[in-house]
Amino acid sequence: MPYSEKLVDRIRIALMDLDIPKVEEKKMFRGVTFMVDDKMCICVRDQGLLCRVGREQAVIELEKDNCRQMVHGGRVMKDFVYVDMENFQTSKDFDHWINISLQFNKKAKVSKKRKKD
């Protein structure tokens, strides 16, 4: 399923409204990933979000049953959760996911750059 351009625009606007200075968009994870300060922050996949919220916040959100843990190649990615569209229909819910992703982004480490052959 292709990713939602409407949702990509919604995130662009949210990040511009928050005046986030260093944002880059990259196509990855079969969608569009928003890199903030050279760190993956939030991604639009299909009709949902992939949010990098950190392990502690992921546990809190998973207990609320409003997201699911990211599993990549059989490995649980503890800092990441998938959020389906029905869990960010309201502006309040959408802002929640943007804000907790940006909060963790301040603490997150930059991924090591892969060398190109």
DSSP file (Angstrom, degrees, kcal/mol; ACC not computed):
  #  RESIDUE AA STRUCTURE BP1 BP2  ACC     N-H-->O    O-->H-N    N-H-->O    O-->H-N    TCO  KAPPA ALPHA  PHI   PSI    X-CA   Y-CA   Z-CA
    1    1 A M              0   0    0      0, 0.0    45,-0.3     0, 0.0     2,-0.0   0.000 360.0 360.0 360.0 131.1    0.0    0.0    0.0
    2    2 A P        -     0   0    0      0, 0.0    29,-0.1     0, 0.0    43,-0.1  -0.318 360.0-102.0 -69.0 154.5    1.5    3.4   -0.9
    3    3 A Y        -     0   0    0     27,-0.1     2,-0.7    41,-0.1    44,-0.2  -0.356  39.3 -98.5 -75.4 160.0    2.1    5.9    1.8
    4    4 A S     >  -     0   0    0     42,-1.6     4,-1.9    44,-0.2     5,-0.1  -0.694  25.3-167.4 -85.2 113.0   -0.3    8.8    2.4
    5    5 A E  H  > S+     0   0    0     -2,-0.7     4,-2.5     1,-0.2     5,-0.2   0.836  92.0  59.0 -64.2 -32.8    0.9   12.1    0.8
    6    6 A K  H  > S+     0   0    0      1,-0.2     4,-1.9     2,-0.2    -1,-0.2   0.899 106.5  46.3 -63.4 -40.8   -1.8   13.8    2.9
    7    7 A L  H  > S+     0   0    0      2,-0.2     4,-2.1     1,-0.2    -2,-0.2   0.877 109.5  54.3 -70.1 -38.1   -0.3   12.5    6.1
    8    8 A V  H  X S+     0   0    0     -4,-1.9     4,-2.5     1,-0.2    -2,-0.2   0.936 110.1  47.4 -59.2 -46.2    3.2   13.5    4.9
    9    9 A D  H  X S+     0   0    0     -4,-2.5     4,-2.6     1,-0.2    -2,-0.2   0.884 108.2  55.6 -62.3 -38.6    1.9   17.1    4.3
   10   10 A R  H  X S+     0   0    0     -4,-1.9     4,-2.0     1,-0.2    -1,-0.2   0.898 110.4  44.6 -62.5 -40.3    0.3   17.0    7.8
   11   11 A I  H  X S+     0   0    0     -4,-2.1     4,-2.7     2,-0.2     5,-0.3   0.912 110.6  54.6 -70.9 -42.0    3.6   16.2    9.4
   12   12 A R  H  X S+     0   0    0     -4,-2.5     4,-2.4     1,-0.2    -2,-0.2   0.939 111.0  45.8 -52.9 -48.8    5.5   18.8    7.3
   13   13 A I  H  X S+     0   0    0     -4,-2.6     4,-3.0     1,-0.2    -1,-0.2   0.912 111.4  51.9 -63.6 -43.4    3.0   21.5    8.5
   14   14 A A  H  X S+     0   0    0     -4,-2.0     4,-1.6     1,-0.2    -1,-0.2   0.915 112.2  45.7 -61.0 -43.5    3.3   20.4   12.1
   15   15 A L  H  <>S+     0   0    0     -4,-2.7     5,-2.2     2,-0.2    -1,-0.2   0.868 113.9  48.8 -69.8 -36.0    7.1   20.5   12.0
   16   16 A M  H ><5S+     0   0    0     -4,-2.4     3,-1.3    -5,-0.3    -2,-0.2   0.915 109.5  52.5 -67.3 -42.1    7.0   23.9   10.3
   17   17 A D  H 3<5S+     0   0    0     -4,-3.0    -2,-0.2     1,-0.3    -1,-0.2   0.835 109.2  49.7 -62.6 -32.1    4.5   25.3   12.9
   18   18 A L  T 3<5S-     0   0    0     -4,-1.6    -1,-0.3    -5,-0.2    -2,-0.2   0.481 111.0-127.5 -84.0  -2.6    6.8   24.1   15.7
   19   19 A D  T < 5 -     0   0    0     -3,-1.3    -3,-0.2    -4,-0.2    -2,-0.1   0.898  36.9-179.0  57.7  45.3    9.7   25.9   13.9
   20   20 A I      < -     0   0    0     -5,-2.2     3,-0.2     1,-0.2    -1,-0.2  -0.677  13.1-156.7 -75.6 118.9   11.9   22.8   13.9
   21   21 A P  S    S+     0   0    0      0, 0.0     2,-0.8     0, 0.0    -1,-0.2   0.866  73.2  43.8 -74.2 -38.7   15.1   24.1   12.2
   22   22 A K        +     0   0    0      2,-0.0    15,-2.4     0, 0.0     2,-0.4  -0.756  69.6 148.5-117.6  88.4   16.9   21.0   10.9
   23   23 A V  E     -A   36   0A   0     -2,-0.8     2,-0.4    -3,-0.2    13,-0.2  -0.966  17.2-179.9-121.4 132.9   14.4   18.7    9.1
   24   24 A E  E     -A   35   0A   0     11,-2.6    11,-3.7    -2,-0.4     2,-0.5  -0.990  18.1-141.5-130.5 140.9   15.2   16.5    6.2
   25   25 A E  E     +A   34   0A   0     -2,-0.4     2,-0.4     9,-0.2     9,-0.2  -0.874  21.7 178.8-103.5 133.8   12.9   14.1    4.4
   26   26 A K  E     -A   33   0A   0      7,-2.6     7,-3.9    -2,-0.5     2,-0.8  -0.988  30.6-123.9-132.7 142.8   14.1   10.7    3.2
   27   27 A K  E     +A   32   0A   0     -2,-0.4     2,-0.3     5,-0.2     5,-0.2  -0.779  59.0 125.1 -84.9 115.6   12.4    7.9    1.4
   28   28 A M  E >   +A   31   0A   0      3,-1.3     3,-1.2    -2,-0.8    -2,-0.1  -0.972  48.9  38.0-162.7 164.9   12.9    4.8    3.5
   29   29 A F  T 3  S-     0   0    0     -2,-0.3     3,-0.1     1,-0.3    -1,-0.1   0.842 128.9 -64.8  55.1  35.8   10.8    2.1    5.2
   30   30 A R  T 3  S+     0   0    0      1,-0.2    16,-0.6    15,-0.1    -1,-0.3   0.817 126.0  50.4  57.4  34.1    8.5    2.1    2.2
   31   31 A G  E <  S-AB  28  45A   0     -3,-1.2    -3,-1.3    14,-0.2     2,-0.5  -0.784 100.2 -60.4-162.8-153.3    7.5    5.7    3.1
   32   32 A V  E     -AB  27  44A   0     12,-1.5    12,-2.9    -5,-0.2     2,-0.4  -0.969  42.0-158.9-117.4 125.0    8.8    9.1    4.0
   33   33 A T  E     -AB  26  43A   0     -7,-3.9    -7,-2.6    -2,-0.5     2,-0.7  -0.870   9.2-143.5-105.9 135.0   11.0    9.5    7.0
   34   34 A F  E     -AB  25  42A   0      8,-3.5     7,-2.1    -2,-0.4     8,-1.3  -0.877  14.8-160.1 -99.0 114.6   11.4   12.9    8.7
   35   35 A M  E     -AB  24  40A   0    -11,-3.7   -11,-2.6    -2,-0.7     2,-0.5  -0.827   4.6-167.1 -94.6 128.5   15.0   13.3   10.0
   36   36 A V  E >  S-AB  23  39A   0      3,-2.8     3,-1.2    -2,-0.5   -13,-0.2  -0.978  76.3  -9.8-118.9 123.6   15.4   15.9   12.7
   37   37 A D  T 3  S-     0   0    0    -15,-2.4    -1,-0.2    -2,-0.5   -14,-0.1   0.893 130.7 -56.8  54.3  42.5   19.0   16.9   13.6
   38   38 A D  T 3  S+     0   0    0    -16,-0.3    73,-0.4     1,-0.2     2,-0.4   0.662 117.8 111.0  65.6  19.4   20.2   14.0   11.4
   39   39 A K  E <  S-B   36   0A   0     -3,-1.2    -3,-2.8    71,-0.1    -1,-0.2  -0.977  77.5-107.9-125.6 137.9   18.2   11.5   13.5
   40   40 A M  E     +B   35   0A   0     -2,-0.4    -5,-0.2    -5,-0.2     3,-0.1  -0.430  46.8 161.6 -61.5 129.0   15.2    9.5   12.4
   41   41 A C  E     -     0   0A   0     -7,-2.1    11,-2.3     1,-0.4     2,-0.3   0.763  56.6  -6.1-116.0 -56.4   12.2   11.0   14.2
   42   42 A I  E     -BC  34  51A   0     -8,-1.3    -8,-3.5     9,-0.2    -1,-0.4  -0.997  56.9-161.7-150.4 145.3    8.9   10.0   12.5
   43   43 A C  E     -BC  33  50A   0      7,-2.4     7,-2.7    -2,-0.3     2,-0.6  -0.980  15.8-138.0-134.7 141.0    8.0    8.1    9.4
   44   44 A V  E     +BC  32  49A   0    -12,-2.9   -12,-1.5    -2,-0.4     2,-0.4  -0.893  30.2 172.8 -96.8 120.7    4.8    7.9    7.3
   45   45 A R  E >   -BC  31  48A   0      3,-2.2     3,-3.4    -2,-0.6   -14,-0.2  -0.996  58.9 -40.6-129.2 132.9    4.2    4.3    6.2
   46   46 A D  T 3  S-     0   0    0    -16,-0.6   -42,-1.6    -2,-0.4    -2,-0.0  -0.304 123.3 -30.5  51.2-119.5    1.1    3.1    4.4
   47   47 A Q  T 3  S+     0   0    0    -44,-0.2    -1,-0.3     2,-0.1     2,-0.2   0.120 128.8  62.0-112.2  18.5   -1.7    5.0    6.2
   48   48 A G  E <  S-C   45   0A   0     -3,-3.4    -3,-2.2    36,-0.1     2,-0.3  -0.637  77.0-100.7-133.4-171.3    0.1    5.2    9.6
   49   49 A L  E     -CD  44  83A   0     34,-2.6    34,-3.0    -5,-0.2     2,-0.5  -0.862   7.4-153.6-117.5 148.5    3.1    6.4   11.5
   50   50 A L  E     -CD  43  82A   0     -7,-2.7    -7,-2.4    -2,-0.3     2,-0.4  -0.987  28.2-167.6-115.0 114.8    6.3    4.9   12.6
   51   51 A C  E     -CD  42  81A   0     30,-3.0    30,-2.3    -2,-0.5     2,-0.9  -0.879  22.2-146.6-113.0 134.7    7.4    6.9   15.7
   52   52 A R  E     + D   0  80A   0    -11,-2.3    28,-0.2    -2,-0.4    52,-0.2  -0.851  39.4 149.5 -96.3 102.0   10.8    6.8   17.4
   53   53 A V        -     0   0    0     26,-2.1     4,-0.4    -2,-0.9    27,-0.2   0.486  52.6-108.2-115.7  -7.0    9.7    7.5   21.0
   54   54 A G     >  -     0   0    0     25,-1.8     4,-2.4     3,-0.1     5,-0.2   0.054  34.7 -80.7  89.6 155.7   12.3    5.6   23.1
   55   55 A R  H  > S+     0   0    0      1,-0.2     4,-2.1     2,-0.2     5,-0.2   0.914 125.3  48.8 -59.9 -48.0   12.1    2.5   25.1
   56   56 A E  H  > S+     0   0    0      1,-0.2     4,-1.7     2,-0.2    -1,-0.2   0.931 115.4  43.0 -62.4 -46.5   10.5    4.0   28.2
   57   57 A Q  H  > S+     0   0    0     -4,-0.4     4,-2.8     1,-0.2    -1,-0.2   0.862 109.8  58.4 -68.5 -34.4    7.8    5.9   26.3
   58   58 A A  H  X S+     0   0    0     -4,-2.4     4,-2.9     1,-0.2    -1,-0.2   0.913 105.0  50.3 -60.2 -42.4    7.2    2.9   24.1
   59   59 A V  H  X S+     0   0    0     -4,-2.1     4,-1.8     2,-0.2    -1,-0.2   0.923 111.5  48.6 -60.9 -44.4    6.3    0.8   27.1
   60   60 A I  H  X S+     0   0    0     -4,-1.7     4,-0.9     1,-0.2    -2,-0.2   0.933 115.0  44.0 -60.9 -47.3    3.9    3.5   28.3
   61   61 A E  H >X>S+     0   0    0     -4,-2.8     5,-1.2     1,-0.2     4,-0.5   0.887 110.1  54.8 -68.5 -39.1    2.2    3.8   24.9
   62   62 A L  H ><5S+     0   0    0     -4,-2.9     3,-0.9     1,-0.2    -1,-0.2   0.856 104.2  55.7 -63.4 -34.0    2.0    0.0   24.4
   63   63 A E  H 3<5S+     0   0    0     -4,-1.8    -1,-0.2     1,-0.2    -2,-0.2   0.798 102.6  56.1 -67.2 -27.8    0.2   -0.3   27.7
   64   64 A K  H <<5S-     0   0    0     -4,-0.9    -1,-0.2    -3,-0.5    -2,-0.2   0.600 106.9-132.5 -77.4 -11.4   -2.4    2.2   26.4
   65   65 A D  T <<5S+     0   0    0     -3,-0.9    -3,-0.2    -4,-0.5    -2,-0.1   0.856  72.5 119.7  62.2  37.7   -3.0   -0.2   23.5
   66   66 A N  S   <S+     0   0    0     -5,-1.2     2,-0.3    21,-0.0    18,-0.2   0.212  74.8  17.0-114.6  13.5   -2.7    2.7   21.0
   67   67 A C        -     0   0    0     -6,-0.3     2,-0.3    -5,-0.2    16,-0.2  -0.939  69.6-124.2-163.0 179.4    0.3    1.4   19.0
   68   68 A R  E     -E   82   0A   0     14,-2.1    14,-3.3    -2,-0.3     2,-0.1  -0.987  32.6 -98.2-139.7 152.0    2.3   -1.7   18.3
   69   69 A Q  E     -E   81   0A   0     -2,-0.3     2,-0.4    12,-0.2    12,-0.2  -0.349  37.6-116.2 -68.3 142.8    6.0   -2.5   18.7
   70   70 A M  E     -E   77   0A   0     10,-1.8     7,-2.9     7,-0.6     2,-0.4  -0.671  29.4-171.8 -79.3 131.5    8.2   -2.3   15.6
   71   71 A V  E     -E   76   0A   0     -2,-0.4     2,-0.5     5,-0.2     5,-0.2  -0.996   3.6-176.5-123.5 124.7    9.8   -5.6   14.6
   72   72 A H  E >  S-E   75   0A   0      3,-3.0     3,-1.6    -2,-0.4    -2,-0.0  -0.974  70.6 -14.2-127.8 118.5   12.3   -5.5   11.8
   73   73 A G  T 3  S-     0   0    0     -2,-0.5    -1,-0.1     1,-0.3     3,-0.1   0.846 128.6 -54.2  60.3  34.6   13.9   -8.7   10.4
   74   74 A G  T 3  S+     0   0    0      1,-0.2     2,-0.5    -3,-0.0    -1,-0.3   0.444 116.5 115.7  80.9  -0.1   12.7  -10.6   13.4
   75   75 A R  E <   - E   0  72A   0     -3,-1.6    -3,-3.0     2,-0.0     2,-0.4  -0.887  67.8-125.7-108.1 130.4   14.3   -8.2   15.8
   76   76 A V  E     - E   0  71A   0     -2,-0.5     2,-1.0    -5,-0.2    -5,-0.2  -0.600  15.1-150.6 -74.5 125.7   12.2   -6.0   18.2
   77   77 A M  E >   - E   0  70A   0     -7,-2.9     3,-1.7    -2,-0.4    -7,-0.6  -0.822  12.0-168.4 -98.4  95.8   13.1   -2.4   17.8
   78   78 A K  E 3  S+     0   0A   0     -2,-1.0   -20,-0.2     1,-0.3    -1,-0.2   0.668  79.2  54.4 -67.5 -20.8   12.4   -1.1   21.3
   79   79 A D  E 3  S+     0   0A   0    -26,-0.1   -26,-2.1    -3,-0.1   -25,-1.8   0.566 101.8  72.1 -85.8  -8.4   12.6    2.6   20.5
   80   80 A F  E <   -D   52   0A   0     -3,-1.7   -10,-1.8   -28,-0.2     2,-0.3  -0.853  53.2-179.5-119.1 142.4   10.0    2.5   17.7
   81   81 A V  E     -DE  51  69A   0    -30,-2.3   -30,-3.0    -2,-0.3     2,-0.4  -0.987  23.1-131.8-134.5 148.3    6.3    2.0   17.6
   82   82 A Y  E     -DE  50  68A   0    -14,-3.3   -14,-2.1    -2,-0.3     2,-0.5  -0.814  20.1-161.9 -93.8 138.1    3.8    1.8   14.7
   83   83 A V  E     -D   49   0A   0    -34,-3.0   -34,-2.6    -2,-0.4   -16,-0.1  -0.977  10.0-141.8-124.7 118.9    0.7    3.9   15.1
   84   84 A D    >   -     0   0    0     -2,-0.5     3,-2.5   -36,-0.2   -36,-0.1  -0.440  28.6-106.6 -78.1 154.8   -2.4    3.2   13.0
   85   85 A M  G >  S+     0   0    0      1,-0.3     3,-2.0   -38,-0.2    -1,-0.1   0.802 115.7  64.2 -52.0 -37.4   -4.5    6.0   11.6
   86   86 A E  G 3  S+     0   0    0      1,-0.3     3,-0.4     2,-0.2    -1,-0.3   0.673  96.8  60.4 -65.3 -12.9   -7.4    5.5   14.0
   87   87 A N  G <  S+     0   0    0     -3,-2.5    -1,-0.3     1,-0.2    -2,-0.2   0.287 111.0  36.6 -98.3   9.8   -5.0    6.4   16.9
   88   88 A F  S <  S+     0   0    0     -3,-2.0    -1,-0.2    -4,-0.1    -2,-0.2  -0.038  74.4 119.6-147.4  39.4   -4.3    9.9   15.6
   89   89 A Q        +     0   0    0     -3,-0.4     2,-0.2     4,-0.1    -2,-0.1   0.877  66.9  64.3 -70.5 -39.7   -7.6   11.1   14.1
   90   90 A T  S  > S-     0   0    0     -4,-0.1     4,-2.5     1,-0.1     5,-0.2  -0.503  88.6-121.5 -85.4 156.6   -7.9   14.0   16.5
   91   91 A S  H  > S+     0   0    0      1,-0.2     4,-2.9     2,-0.2     5,-0.2   0.875 114.2  56.2 -60.6 -37.4   -5.5   16.9   16.5
   92   92 A K  H  > S+     0   0    0      2,-0.2     4,-1.8     1,-0.2    -1,-0.2   0.930 110.3  43.0 -61.9 -46.3   -4.7   16.2   20.2
   93   93 A D  H  > S+     0   0    0      2,-0.2     4,-1.8     1,-0.2    -2,-0.2   0.910 114.6  50.1 -67.1 -42.4   -3.7   12.6   19.4
   94   94 A F  H  X S+     0   0    0     -4,-2.5     4,-2.1     1,-0.2    -2,-0.2   0.940 111.3  48.7 -60.7 -47.6   -1.7   13.6   16.3
   95   95 A D  H  X S+     0   0    0     -4,-2.9     4,-3.0     1,-0.2    -1,-0.2   0.860 105.8  59.5 -60.8 -36.0    0.1   16.3   18.3
   96   96 A H  H  X S+     0   0    0     -4,-1.8     4,-2.6    -5,-0.2     5,-0.3   0.940 107.7  44.1 -57.2 -49.5    0.8   13.7   21.0
   97   97 A W  H  X S+     0   0    0     -4,-1.8     4,-1.6     1,-0.2    -1,-0.2   0.888 115.0  48.4 -67.5 -38.7    2.7   11.4   18.6
   98   98 A I  H  X S+     0   0    0     -4,-2.1     4,-2.3     2,-0.2    -2,-0.2   0.946 113.8  47.6 -63.1 -47.2    4.6   14.4   17.1
   99   99 A N  H  X S+     0   0    0     -4,-3.0     4,-2.4     1,-0.2    -2,-0.2   0.900 111.9  46.4 -66.1 -42.9    5.6   15.7   20.5
  100  100 A I  H  X S+     0   0    0     -4,-2.6     4,-2.0    -5,-0.2    -1,-0.2   0.846 112.6  52.0 -71.3 -29.2    6.8   12.5   22.1
  101  101 A S  H  X S+     0   0    0     -4,-1.6     4,-1.8    -5,-0.3    -2,-0.2   0.918 112.5  45.2 -67.4 -42.5    8.8   11.7   18.9
  102  102 A L  H  X S+     0   0    0     -4,-2.3     4,-1.1     2,-0.2    -2,-0.2   0.854 109.9  55.6 -68.9 -35.0   10.4   15.2   19.1
  103  103 A Q  H >X S+     0   0    0     -4,-2.4     3,-0.6     1,-0.2     4,-0.6   0.944 111.3  43.0 -61.9 -47.3   11.1   14.8   22.8
  104  104 A F  H >X S+     0   0    0     -4,-2.0     4,-2.0     1,-0.2     3,-1.3   0.850 103.0  68.3 -68.3 -31.8   13.0   11.6   22.3
  105  105 A N  H 3< S+     0   0    0     -4,-1.8    -1,-0.2     1,-0.3    -2,-0.2   0.837  92.4  60.0 -56.3 -33.7   14.8   13.0   19.3
  106  106 A K  H << S+     0   0    0     -4,-1.1    -1,-0.3    -3,-0.6    -2,-0.2   0.825 115.0  34.6 -63.6 -31.3   16.6   15.4   21.7
  107  107 A K  H << S+     0   0    0     -3,-1.3    -2,-0.2    -4,-0.6    -1,-0.2   0.658  96.5 105.8 -96.1 -20.2   18.1   12.4   23.6
  108  108 A A     <  -     0   0    0     -4,-2.0     2,-0.3     1,-0.1    -3,-0.0  -0.194  68.6-121.8 -66.1 152.1   18.5   10.0   20.6
  109  109 A K        -     0   0    0      1,-0.1     2,-0.3   -70,-0.0    -1,-0.1  -0.670  26.1-107.8 -92.6 149.7   21.9    9.2   19.2
  110  110 A V        -     0   0    0     -2,-0.3   -71,-0.1   -71,-0.1     2,-0.1  -0.578  38.4-116.1 -73.0 135.1   22.7    9.9   15.5
  111  111 A S        -     0   0    0    -73,-0.4     2,-0.2    -2,-0.3    -1,-0.1  -0.406  34.1-100.2 -69.4 148.2   23.0    6.6   13.5
  112  112 A K        -     0   0    0     -2,-0.1     2,-0.3     1,-0.1    -1,-0.1  -0.486  39.3-114.7 -68.7 138.2   26.4    5.8   12.1
  113  113 A K        -     0   0    0     -2,-0.2     2,-0.3    -3,-0.1    -1,-0.1  -0.547  26.9-127.2 -74.0 135.6   26.7    6.7    8.5
  114  114 A R        -     0   0    0     -2,-0.3     2,-0.3     1,-0.1    -1,-0.1  -0.653  22.1-120.1 -82.8 139.0   27.2    3.7    6.2
  115  115 A K        -     0   0    0     -2,-0.3     2,-0.4     1,-0.0    -1,-0.1  -0.612  23.7-129.7 -78.5 136.1   30.1    3.8    3.9
  116  116 A K              0   0    0     -2,-0.3    -1,-0.0     1,-0.1     0, 0.0  -0.686 360.0 360.0 -85.6 138.7   29.2    3.6    0.2
  117  117 A D              0   0    0     -2,-0.4    -1,-0.1     0, 0.0    -2,-0.0   0.475 360.0 360.0 -76.0 360.0   31.2    1.1   -1.8
